[in-house]
């Protein structure tokens, strides 16, 4: 059976996933050592990343911190070589173009679609 671990397990979405059978991945995802240790302990097949700073207005004042948690920390999860499901937000799209799909990218035309985050929070949720 596939073992699915979830980061941000103490948030609303994370709690729902744990209730549905996912295992909490208890670590600070901005710390690569903690991520490696947690993965070694839990031994998941897949990680669902629900860890995020979500205070949209606060992102305007503390963008670097939001970028560290919402974007750069994802690299630590990807470095595990496991499949990672990244939870994003509609703030990465301006709402004026579409339809959007899993191949839509930041400021890069794909199938005639261009994403344009509407604020600092939206930009912090995009990782290339």
N, CA, C and O atoms as a GROMACS GRO file, in nm:
protein
  512
    1UNK      N    1   0.084  -0.118   0.000
    1UNK     CA    2   0.000   0.000   0.000
    1UNK      C    3   0.089   0.125   0.000
    1UNK      O    4   0.193   0.128   0.066
    2UNK      N    5   0.048   0.227  -0.073
    2UNK     CA    6   0.122   0.352  -0.084
    2UNK      C    7   0.111   0.431   0.047
    2UNK      O    8   0.002   0.450   0.101
    3UNK      N    9   0.226   0.475   0.096
    3UNK     CA   10   0.229   0.555   0.218
    3UNK      C   11   0.246   0.702   0.179
    3UNK      O   12   0.344   0.739   0.115
    4UNK      N   13   0.149   0.783   0.219
    4UNK     CA   14   0.150   0.925   0.185
    4UNK      C   15   0.174   1.006   0.311
    4UNK      O   16   0.101   0.994   0.410
    5UNK      N   17   0.277   1.090   0.306
    5UNK     CA   18   0.308   1.179   0.418
    5UNK      C   19   0.261   1.320   0.382
    5UNK      O   20   0.257   1.357   0.264
    6UNK      N   21   0.225   1.396   0.482
    6UNK     CA   22   0.177   1.531   0.459
    6UNK      C   23   0.253   1.629   0.548
    6UNK      O   24   0.265   1.609   0.668
    7UNK      N   25   0.303   1.737   0.485
    7UNK     CA   26   0.362   1.847   0.561
    7UNK      C   27   0.249   1.945   0.591
    7UNK      O   28   0.144   1.940   0.527
    8UNK      N   29   0.270   2.031   0.687
    8UNK     CA   30   0.164   2.123   0.724
    8UNK      C   31   0.045   2.050   0.780
    8UNK      O   32  -0.070   2.092   0.763
    9UNK      N   33   0.073   1.940   0.846
    9UNK     CA   34  -0.032   1.851   0.898
    9UNK      C   35  -0.115   1.914   1.009
    9UNK      O   36  -0.220   1.860   1.046
   10UNK      N   37  -0.070   2.026   1.063
   10UNK     CA   38  -0.146   2.091   1.170
   10UNK      C   39  -0.236   2.203   1.118
   10UNK      O   40  -0.304   2.270   1.196
   11UNK      N   41  -0.237   2.224   0.986
   11UNK     CA   42  -0.328   2.321   0.926
   11UNK      C   43  -0.458   2.255   0.885
   11UNK      O   44  -0.474   2.133   0.900
   12UNK      N   45  -0.550   2.333   0.835
   12UNK     CA   46  -0.683   2.282   0.801
   12UNK      C   47  -0.678   2.169   0.698
   12UNK      O   48  -0.735   2.063   0.721
   13UNK      N   49  -0.611   2.191   0.586
   13UNK     CA   50  -0.602   2.088   0.482
   13UNK      C   51  -0.520   1.969   0.531
   13UNK      O   52  -0.558   1.854   0.510
   14UNK      N   53  -0.407   1.996   0.596
   14UNK     CA   54  -0.323   1.889   0.648
   14UNK      C   55  -0.396   1.799   0.746
   14UNK      O   56  -0.383   1.676   0.740
   15UNK      N   57  -0.472   1.860   0.837
   15UNK     CA   58  -0.550   1.780   0.935
   15UNK      C   59  -0.650   1.690   0.863
   15UNK      O   60  -0.670   1.575   0.902
   16UNK      N   61  -0.713   1.743   0.759
   16UNK     CA   62  -0.810   1.662   0.684
   16UNK      C   63  -0.741   1.544   0.616
   16UNK      O   64  -0.796   1.434   0.611
   17UNK      N   65  -0.622   1.567   0.562
   17UNK     CA   66  -0.549   1.458   0.497
   17UNK      C   67  -0.502   1.352   0.598
   17UNK      O   68  -0.504   1.233   0.568
   18UNK      N   69  -0.459   1.396   0.715
   18UNK     CA   70  -0.419   1.300   0.819
   18UNK      C   71  -0.541   1.219   0.861
   18UNK      O   72  -0.532   1.098   0.880
   19UNK      N   73  -0.653   1.285   0.875
   19UNK     CA   74  -0.778   1.216   0.911
   19UNK      C   75  -0.815   1.112   0.804
   19UNK      O   76  -0.874   1.009   0.835
   20UNK      N   77  -0.778   1.142   0.678
   20UNK     CA   78  -0.809   1.051   0.567
   20UNK      C   79  -0.705   0.939   0.552
   20UNK      O   80  -0.719   0.852   0.466
   21UNK      N   81  -0.600   0.941   0.636
   21UNK     CA   82  -0.505   0.830   0.634
   21UNK      C   83  -0.361   0.867   0.601
   21UNK      O   84  -0.274   0.779   0.604
   22UNK      N   85  -0.334   0.992   0.570
   22UNK     CA   86  -0.195   1.034   0.546
   22UNK      C   87  -0.120   1.039   0.679
   22UNK      O   88  -0.181   1.052   0.785
   23UNK      N   89   0.010   1.030   0.671
   23UNK     CA   90   0.096   1.032   0.790
   23UNK      C   91   0.161   1.169   0.802
   23UNK      O   92   0.214   1.220   0.703
   24UNK      N   93   0.159   1.230   0.921
   24UNK     CA   94   0.226   1.361   0.936
   24UNK      C   95   0.377   1.349   0.913
   24UNK      O   96   0.441   1.257   0.964
   25UNK      N   97   0.433   1.442   0.838
   25UNK     CA   98   0.577   1.453   0.821
   25UNK      C   99   0.619   1.571   0.909
   25UNK      O  100   0.616   1.686   0.867
   26UNK      N  101   0.659   1.539   1.031
   26UNK     CA  102   0.685   1.641   1.132
   26UNK      C  103   0.826   1.696   1.118
   26UNK      O  104   0.923   1.636   1.164
   27UNK      N  105   0.836   1.813   1.052
   27UNK     CA  106   0.965   1.877   1.032
   27UNK      C  107   0.943   2.021   0.986
   27UNK      O  108   0.833   2.059   0.944
   28UNK      N  109   1.049   2.098   0.995
   28UNK     CA  110   1.051   2.232   0.939
   28UNK      C  111   1.100   2.216   0.796
   28UNK      O  112   1.217   2.185   0.775
   29UNK      N  113   1.014   2.237   0.699
   29UNK     CA  114   1.054   2.210   0.560
   29UNK      C  115   1.160   2.306   0.509
   29UNK      O  116   1.217   2.282   0.403
   30UNK      N  117   1.188   2.414   0.581
   30UNK     CA  118   1.296   2.504   0.539
   30UNK      C  119   1.433   2.452   0.580
   30UNK      O  120   1.535   2.508   0.540
   31UNK      N  121   1.436   2.346   0.660
   31UNK     CA  122   1.560   2.287   0.709
   31UNK      C  123   1.584   2.153   0.639
   31UNK      O  124   1.515   2.056   0.670
   32UNK      N  125   1.678   2.146   0.546
   32UNK     CA  126   1.700   2.022   0.470
   32UNK      C  127   1.732   1.902   0.558
   32UNK      O  128   1.690   1.790   0.528
   33UNK      N  129   1.806   1.924   0.668
   33UNK     CA  130   1.840   1.813   0.757
   33UNK      C  131   1.713   1.757   0.822
   33UNK      O  132   1.695   1.635   0.829
   34UNK      N  133   1.625   1.844   0.870
   34UNK     CA  134   1.501   1.798   0.932
   34UNK      C  135   1.414   1.720   0.832
   34UNK      O  136   1.353   1.619   0.867
   35UNK      N  137   1.410   1.769   0.708
   35UNK     CA  138   1.331   1.700   0.606
   35UNK      C  139   1.387   1.559   0.584
   35UNK      O  140   1.311   1.462   0.582
   36UNK      N  141   1.519   1.547   0.569
   36UNK     CA  142   1.581   1.416   0.547
   36UNK      C  143   1.553   1.322   0.664
   36UNK      O  144   1.520   1.205   0.644
   37UNK      N  145   1.566   1.372   0.786
   37UNK     CA  146   1.542   1.289   0.905
   37UNK      C  147   1.397   1.243   0.914
   37UNK      O  148   1.370   1.128   0.947
   38UNK      N  149   1.304   1.334   0.885
   38UNK     CA  150   1.162   1.300   0.892
   38UNK      C  151   1.126   1.195   0.786
   38UNK      O  152   1.050   1.102   0.814
   39UNK      N  153   1.181   1.211   0.666
   39UNK     CA  154   1.154   1.115   0.559
   39UNK      C  155   1.215   0.979   0.594
   39UNK      O  156   1.154   0.875   0.570
   40UNK      N  157   1.334   0.981   0.652
   40UNK     CA  158   1.398   0.855   0.693
   40UNK      C  159   1.312   0.783   0.798
   40UNK      O  160   1.302   0.661   0.796
   41UNK      N  161   1.252   0.859   0.888
   41UNK     CA  162   1.170   0.802   0.995
   41UNK      C  163   1.036   0.749   0.942
   41UNK      O  164   0.995   0.638   0.976
   42UNK      N  165   0.968   0.828   0.860
   42UNK     CA  166   0.833   0.795   0.813
   42UNK      C  167   0.835   0.698   0.694
   42UNK      O  168   0.746   0.615   0.680
   43UNK      N  169   0.936   0.709   0.608
   43UNK     CA  170   0.950   0.626   0.487
   43UNK      C  171   0.827   0.632   0.396
   43UNK      O  172   0.769   0.529   0.362
   44UNK      N  173   0.787   0.754   0.357
   44UNK     CA  174   0.671   0.765   0.267
   44UNK      C  175   0.707   0.736   0.123
   44UNK      O  176   0.824   0.738   0.084
   45UNK      N  177   0.604   0.709   0.043
   45UNK     CA  178   0.620   0.694  -0.101
   45UNK      C  179   0.594   0.827  -0.172
   45UNK      O  180   0.652   0.856  -0.277
   46UNK      N  181   0.508   0.907  -0.113
   46UNK     CA  182   0.465   1.035  -0.169
   46UNK      C  183   0.457   1.137  -0.056
   46UNK      O  184   0.424   1.103   0.058
   47UNK      N  185   0.488   1.263  -0.088
   47UNK     CA  186   0.470   1.372   0.008
   47UNK      C  187   0.371   1.471  -0.051
   47UNK      O  188   0.387   1.515  -0.165
   48UNK      N  189   0.270   1.507   0.027
   48UNK     CA  190   0.180   1.615  -0.010
   48UNK      C  191   0.221   1.736   0.074
   48UNK      O  192   0.217   1.730   0.197
   49UNK      N  193   0.261   1.843   0.008
   49UNK     CA  194   0.309   1.961   0.080
   49UNK      C  195   0.195   2.059   0.106
   49UNK      O  196   0.152   2.132   0.016
   50UNK      N  197   0.147   2.059   0.229
   50UNK     CA  198   0.045   2.155   0.272
   50UNK      C  199   0.107   2.264   0.358
   50UNK      O  200   0.036   2.356   0.401
   51UNK      N  201   0.237   2.257   0.384
   51UNK     CA  202   0.303   2.359   0.465
   51UNK      C  203   0.313   2.488   0.384
   51UNK      O  204   0.364   2.488   0.271
   52UNK      N  205   0.264   2.596   0.441
   52UNK     CA  206   0.268   2.724   0.370
   52UNK      C  207   0.233   2.837   0.466
   52UNK      O  208   0.160   2.819   0.564
   53UNK      N  209   0.287   2.952   0.436
   53UNK     CA  210   0.241   3.074   0.500
   53UNK      C  211   0.125   3.123   0.415
   53UNK      O  212   0.139   3.132   0.293
   54UNK      N  213   0.012   3.154   0.475
   54UNK     CA  214  -0.107   3.184   0.397
   54UNK      C  215  -0.169   3.320   0.427
   54UNK      O  216  -0.277   3.351   0.376
   55UNK      N  217  -0.105   3.402   0.509
   55UNK     CA  218  -0.160   3.533   0.540
   55UNK      C  219  -0.130   3.626   0.423
   55UNK      O  220  -0.024   3.690   0.418
   56UNK      N  221  -0.223   3.634   0.329
   56UNK     CA  222  -0.201   3.701   0.201
   56UNK      C  223  -0.150   3.843   0.217
   56UNK      O  224  -0.054   3.881   0.151
   57UNK      N  225  -0.213   3.923   0.302
   57UNK     CA  226  -0.172   4.063   0.319
   57UNK      C  227  -0.033   4.076   0.379
   57UNK      O  228   0.042   4.167   0.344
   58UNK      N  229   0.001   3.986   0.470
   58UNK     CA  230   0.132   3.990   0.536
   58UNK      C  231   0.247   3.964   0.438
   58UNK      O  232   0.359   4.009   0.459
   59UNK      N  233   0.218   3.892   0.330
   59UNK     CA  234   0.321   3.862   0.231
   59UNK      C  235   0.378   3.988   0.168
   59UNK      O  236   0.494   3.991   0.127
   60UNK      N  237   0.297   4.092   0.159
   60UNK     CA  238   0.345   4.218   0.101
   60UNK      C  239   0.456   4.278   0.186
   60UNK      O  240   0.547   4.342   0.133
   61UNK      N  241   0.451   4.258   0.319
   61UNK     CA  242   0.548   4.318   0.411
   61UNK      C  243   0.666   4.226   0.443
   61UNK      O  244   0.771   4.274   0.487
   62UNK      N  245   0.649   4.096   0.422
   62UNK     CA  246   0.752   4.000   0.460
   62UNK      C  247   0.775   3.899   0.347
   62UNK      O  248   0.778   3.778   0.370
   63UNK      N  249   0.790   3.952   0.226
   63UNK     CA  250   0.797   3.868   0.107
   63UNK      C  251   0.909   3.766   0.112
   63UNK      O  252   0.888   3.650   0.074
   64UNK      N  253   1.026   3.804   0.160
   64UNK     CA  254   1.140   3.711   0.163
   64UNK      C  255   1.108   3.588   0.248
   64UNK      O  256   1.141   3.476   0.209
   65UNK      N  257   1.044   3.608   0.362
   65UNK     CA  258   1.008   3.495   0.449
   65UNK      C  259   0.905   3.406   0.380
   65UNK      O  260   0.914   3.284   0.385
   66UNK      N  261   0.806   3.468   0.316
   66UNK     CA  262   0.705   3.391   0.243
   66UNK      C  263   0.769   3.312   0.129
   66UNK      O  264   0.733   3.197   0.105
   67UNK      N  265   0.864   3.373   0.061
   67UNK     CA  266   0.934   3.306  -0.047
   67UNK      C  267   1.014   3.187   0.005
   67UNK      O  268   1.016   3.081  -0.057
   68UNK      N  269   1.079   3.203   0.120
   68UNK     CA  270   1.156   3.094   0.180
   68UNK      C  271   1.067   2.974   0.209
   68UNK      O  272   1.103   2.860   0.176
   69UNK      N  273   0.951   2.997   0.269
   69UNK     CA  274   0.863   2.887   0.309
   69UNK      C  275   0.781   2.835   0.192
   69UNK      O  276   0.773   2.714   0.171
   70UNK      N  277   0.720   2.924   0.116
   70UNK     CA  278   0.626   2.882   0.012
   70UNK      C  279   0.691   2.836  -0.117
   70UNK      O  280   0.629   2.765  -0.196
   71UNK      N  281   0.815   2.875  -0.141
   71UNK     CA  282   0.881   2.835  -0.266
   71UNK      C  283   1.010   2.758  -0.244
   71UNK      O  284   1.020   2.641  -0.281
   72UNK      N  285   1.108   2.823  -0.182
   72UNK     CA  286   1.241   2.763  -0.173
   72UNK      C  287   1.244   2.635  -0.090
   72UNK      O  288   1.322   2.545  -0.120
   73UNK      N  289   1.162   2.626   0.014
   73UNK     CA  290   1.160   2.505   0.097
   73UNK      C  291   1.114   2.382   0.020
   73UNK      O  292   1.144   2.269   0.057
   74UNK      N  293   1.040   2.404  -0.087
   74UNK     CA  294   0.993   2.291  -0.168
   74UNK      C  295   1.112   2.213  -0.225
   74UNK      O  296   1.103   2.093  -0.247
   75UNK      N  297   1.223   2.283  -0.248
   75UNK     CA  298   1.344   2.214  -0.298
   75UNK      C  299   1.387   2.105  -0.200
   75UNK      O  300   1.431   1.998  -0.242
   76UNK      N  301   1.376   2.132  -0.071
   76UNK     CA  302   1.415   2.032   0.029
   76UNK      C  303   1.329   1.907   0.018
   76UNK      O  304   1.378   1.796   0.038
   77UNK      N  305   1.202   1.925  -0.015
   77UNK     CA  306   1.114   1.810  -0.034
   77UNK      C  307   1.150   1.737  -0.163
   77UNK      O  308   1.152   1.614  -0.166
   78UNK      N  309   1.177   1.812  -0.268
   78UNK     CA  310   1.214   1.750  -0.396
   78UNK      C  311   1.347   1.677  -0.388
   78UNK      O  312   1.368   1.578  -0.459
   79UNK      N  313   1.436   1.726  -0.303
   79UNK     CA  314   1.567   1.660  -0.287
   79UNK      C  315   1.555   1.519  -0.228
   79UNK      O  316   1.651   1.443  -0.233
   80UNK      N  317   1.439   1.485  -0.174
   80UNK     CA  318   1.418   1.349  -0.121
   80UNK      C  319   1.402   1.248  -0.234
   80UNK      O  320   1.408   1.127  -0.210
   81UNK      N  321   1.383   1.296  -0.356
   81UNK     CA  322   1.362   1.212  -0.475
   81UNK      C  323   1.228   1.139  -0.472
   81UNK      O  324   1.204   1.049  -0.552
   82UNK      N  325   1.140   1.179  -0.379
   82UNK     CA  326   1.007   1.122  -0.375
   82UNK      C  327   0.914   1.206  -0.462
   82UNK      O  328   0.945   1.320  -0.496
   83UNK      N  329   0.799   1.149  -0.496
   83UNK     CA  330   0.698   1.228  -0.566
   83UNK      C  331   0.641   1.328  -0.466
   83UNK      O  332   0.603   1.292  -0.355
   84UNK      N  333   0.636   1.455  -0.507
   84UNK     CA  334   0.584   1.562  -0.420
   84UNK      C  335   0.464   1.626  -0.488
   84UNK      O  336   0.471   1.667  -0.604
   85UNK      N  337   0.356   1.634  -0.414
   85UNK     CA  338   0.237   1.704  -0.461
   85UNK      C  339   0.238   1.840  -0.394
   85UNK      O  340   0.233   1.850  -0.272
   86UNK      N  341   0.244   1.945  -0.475
   86UNK     CA  342   0.253   2.081  -0.423
   86UNK      C  343   0.116   2.147  -0.428
   86UNK      O  344   0.054   2.155  -0.533
   87UNK      N  345   0.070   2.195  -0.313
   87UNK     CA  346  -0.056   2.267  -0.306
   87UNK      C  347  -0.028   2.413  -0.339
   87UNK      O  348   0.062   2.474  -0.281
   88UNK      N  349  -0.104   2.469  -0.430
   88UNK     CA  350  -0.081   2.607  -0.470
   88UNK      C  351  -0.203   2.691  -0.437
   88UNK      O  352  -0.275   2.662  -0.341
   89UNK      N  353  -0.227   2.793  -0.514
   89UNK     CA  354  -0.336   2.886  -0.488
   89UNK      C  355  -0.380   2.952  -0.617
   89UNK      O  356  -0.304   2.959  -0.714
   90UNK      N  357  -0.502   3.000  -0.618
   90UNK     CA  358  -0.549   3.072  -0.736
   90UNK      C  359  -0.484   3.209  -0.748
   90UNK      O  360  -0.496   3.274  -0.852
   91UNK      N  361  -0.414   3.255  -0.645
   91UNK     CA  362  -0.346   3.384  -0.651
   91UNK      C  363  -0.231   3.385  -0.752
   91UNK      O  364  -0.181   3.492  -0.785
   92UNK      N  365  -0.189   3.270  -0.801
   92UNK     CA  366  -0.083   3.267  -0.902
   92UNK      C  367  -0.137   3.302  -1.040
   92UNK      O  368  -0.060   3.320  -1.134
   93UNK      N  369  -0.267   3.311  -1.053
   93UNK     CA  370  -0.331   3.346  -1.179
   93UNK      C  371  -0.401   3.480  -1.166
   93UNK      O  372  -0.455   3.513  -1.060
   94UNK      N  373  -0.401   3.557  -1.272
   94UNK     CA  374  -0.465   3.688  -1.265
   94UNK      C  375  -0.616   3.682  -1.288
   94UNK      O  376  -0.686   3.782  -1.268
   95UNK      N  377  -0.665   3.568  -1.330
   95UNK     CA  378  -0.809   3.553  -1.350
   95UNK      C  379  -0.860   3.605  -1.483
   95UNK      O  380  -0.978   3.590  -1.513
   96UNK      N  381  -0.773   3.666  -1.562
   96UNK     CA  382  -0.815   3.722  -1.689
   96UNK      C  383  -0.780   3.635  -1.808
   96UNK      O  384  -0.828   3.659  -1.919
   97UNK      N  385  -0.698   3.536  -1.786
   97UNK     CA  386  -0.659   3.447  -1.894
   97UNK      C  387  -0.704   3.307  -1.857
   97UNK      O  388  -0.742   3.282  -1.742
   98UNK      N  389  -0.701   3.219  -1.949
   98UNK     CA  390  -0.738   3.083  -1.917
   98UNK      C  391  -0.790   3.013  -2.041
   98UNK      O  392  -0.792   3.076  -2.147
   99UNK      N  393  -0.830   2.891  -2.034
   99UNK     CA  394  -0.828   2.811  -1.911
   99UNK      C  395  -0.685   2.773  -1.871
   99UNK      O  396  -0.595   2.768  -1.955
  100UNK      N  397  -0.666   2.747  -1.742
  100UNK     CA  398  -0.537   2.708  -1.688
  100UNK      C  399  -0.532   2.557  -1.672
  100UNK      O  400  -0.634   2.492  -1.651
  101UNK      N  401  -0.412   2.503  -1.683
  101UNK     CA  402  -0.395   2.360  -1.660
  101UNK      C  403  -0.263   2.337  -1.589
  101UNK      O  404  -0.192   2.433  -1.557
  102UNK      N  405  -0.230   2.212  -1.564
  102UNK     CA  406  -0.108   2.180  -1.489
  102UNK      C  407   0.019   2.221  -1.561
  102UNK      O  408   0.126   2.221  -1.500
  103UNK      N  409   0.010   2.256  -1.688
  103UNK     CA  410   0.128   2.297  -1.764
  103UNK      C  411   0.142   2.449  -1.773
  103UNK      O  412   0.242   2.498  -1.825
  104UNK      N  413   0.044   2.524  -1.722
  104UNK     CA  414   0.051   2.670  -1.724
  104UNK      C  415   0.166   2.714  -1.636
  104UNK      O  416   0.182   2.666  -1.524
  105UNK      N  417   0.248   2.807  -1.687
  105UNK     CA  418   0.368   2.847  -1.615
  105UNK      C  419   0.374   2.998  -1.599
  105UNK      O  420   0.302   3.071  -1.667
  106UNK      N  421   0.459   3.043  -1.510
  106UNK     CA  422   0.477   3.184  -1.482
  106UNK      C  423   0.531   3.256  -1.604
  106UNK      O  424   0.637   3.221  -1.656
  107UNK      N  425   0.459   3.355  -1.650
  107UNK     CA  426   0.506   3.444  -1.757
  107UNK      C  427   0.567   3.369  -1.875
  107UNK      O  428   0.657   3.421  -1.940
  108UNK      N  429   0.521   3.251  -1.902
  108UNK     CA  430   0.574   3.170  -2.011
  108UNK      C  431   0.455   3.111  -2.085
  108UNK      O  432   0.377   3.035  -2.027
  109UNK      N  433   0.440   3.144  -2.209
  109UNK     CA  434   0.324   3.095  -2.282
  109UNK      C  435   0.329   2.944  -2.303
  109UNK      O  436   0.427   2.890  -2.354
  110UNK      N  437   0.222   2.880  -2.263
  110UNK     CA  438   0.203   2.737  -2.284
  110UNK      C  439   0.059   2.722  -2.328
  110UNK      O  440  -0.033   2.759  -2.256
  111UNK      N  441   0.040   2.670  -2.444
  111UNK     CA  442  -0.095   2.657  -2.499
  111UNK      C  443  -0.167   2.792  -2.500
  111UNK      O  444  -0.288   2.797  -2.481
  112UNK      N  445  -0.092   2.901  -2.522
  112UNK     CA  446  -0.153   3.032  -2.529
  112UNK      C  447  -0.191   3.091  -2.394
  112UNK      O  448  -0.261   3.192  -2.391
  113UNK      N  449  -0.148   3.032  -2.284
  113UNK     CA  450  -0.185   3.078  -2.150
  113UNK      C  451  -0.063   3.135  -2.080
  113UNK      O  452   0.045   3.077  -2.087
  114UNK      N  453  -0.081   3.246  -2.012
  114UNK     CA  454   0.026   3.305  -1.933
  114UNK      C  455  -0.028   3.331  -1.793
  114UNK      O  456  -0.134   3.392  -1.778
  115UNK      N  457   0.043   3.285  -1.690
  115UNK     CA  458   0.001   3.314  -1.553
  115UNK      C  459   0.065   3.444  -1.509
  115UNK      O  460   0.177   3.476  -1.550
  116UNK      N  461  -0.002   3.517  -1.429
  116UNK     CA  462   0.048   3.643  -1.374
  116UNK      C  463  -0.003   3.655  -1.232
  116UNK      O  464  -0.118   3.695  -1.212
  117UNK      N  465   0.078   3.622  -1.131
  117UNK     CA  466   0.032   3.636  -0.993
  117UNK      C  467  -0.018   3.777  -0.965
  117UNK      O  468   0.034   3.875  -1.017
  118UNK      N  469  -0.121   3.784  -0.881
  118UNK     CA  470  -0.185   3.913  -0.854
  118UNK      C  471  -0.121   3.989  -0.738
  118UNK      O  472  -0.150   4.107  -0.718
  119UNK      N  473  -0.033   3.922  -0.660
  119UNK     CA  474   0.027   3.988  -0.544
  119UNK      C  475   0.151   3.910  -0.498
  119UNK      O  476   0.187   3.808  -0.556
  120UNK      N  477   0.215   3.960  -0.392
  120UNK     CA  478   0.336   3.896  -0.339
  120UNK      C  479   0.308   3.754  -0.293
  120UNK      O  480   0.391   3.666  -0.312
  121UNK      N  481   0.194   3.731  -0.235
  121UNK     CA  482   0.158   3.596  -0.190
  121UNK      C  483   0.156   3.500  -0.310
  121UNK      O  484   0.212   3.391  -0.304
  122UNK      N  485   0.091   3.542  -0.418
  122UNK     CA  486   0.086   3.458  -0.538
  122UNK      C  487   0.224   3.428  -0.593
  122UNK      O  488   0.252   3.315  -0.634
  123UNK      N  489   0.311   3.530  -0.596
  123UNK     CA  490   0.448   3.508  -0.643
  123UNK      C  491   0.522   3.412  -0.550
  123UNK      O  492   0.604   3.333  -0.597
  124UNK      N  493   0.495   3.417  -0.420
  124UNK     CA  494   0.566   3.328  -0.326
  124UNK      C  495   0.526   3.182  -0.343
  124UNK      O  496   0.599   3.094  -0.300
  125UNK      N  497   0.412   3.156  -0.404
  125UNK     CA  498   0.365   3.019  -0.421
  125UNK      C  499   0.414   2.955  -0.550
  125UNK      O  500   0.386   2.838  -0.575
  126UNK      N  501   0.486   3.030  -0.632
  126UNK     CA  502   0.536   2.975  -0.758
  126UNK      C  503   0.681   2.933  -0.740
  126UNK      O  504   0.764   3.009  -0.690
  127UNK      N  505   0.710   2.812  -0.781
  127UNK     CA  506   0.847   2.761  -0.772
  127UNK      C  507   0.887   2.702  -0.905
  127UNK      O  508   0.816   2.619  -0.961
  128UNK      N  509   1.000   2.744  -0.955
  128UNK     CA  510   1.050   2.689  -1.082
  128UNK      C  511   1.172   2.604  -1.058
  128UNK      O  512   1.229   2.549  -1.152
   0.00000   0.00000   0.00000
